[in-house]
């Protein structure tokens, strides 16, 4: 059985990161007083099919929930993840709800 993936919140680079076999996958973030913007996710080809993108999305969204932040999912991967997982949709910032096809 594979070990669970470990996500590190790297405040210096403003990224949630997973390291696997010497490579790093990440979701960038920008913190604001009442919301977090998630502009970009990168996962090298070696990470495909290992659930790394979902793990990064969950870590970023968990962080937002734990800190009472709304989410501006500018990253298409994160936006798609939220659309597929209704349990996160309450976190979407009002200015992004229409983009994701969510009620205001």
C-alpha positions, 0 to 999 in steps of 0.5 A: 500500500502506498504511503499517504501523500504529504502536503507542505504549505511553503510560505516562502514560495506561497505554494502548497507542495507535494514532493515525490521521487525528487519532483515537486507538484504544487498549487500556488496561493495568495493570502488576503485578509478574508480570502485566498486566491489559488491561481495555478497548479502544476503536477509533473507527468510522473505524478499522473494518476497518483491523486496528487492534484486532488490532494493539493486541492483538498489541502488548500481548501482545508486551509481556507475552511480552517482559517475562515477564508473564501476561495477565488479558484482562478486555477482551472484544475481547482475550479473543476475540483470544486465543481465536482465536489459540492462539499467545498462550494460554500467556500467559493468567493461571491465574485467567482460563483457565477464562473463556476456555475454556482448560485449566488 
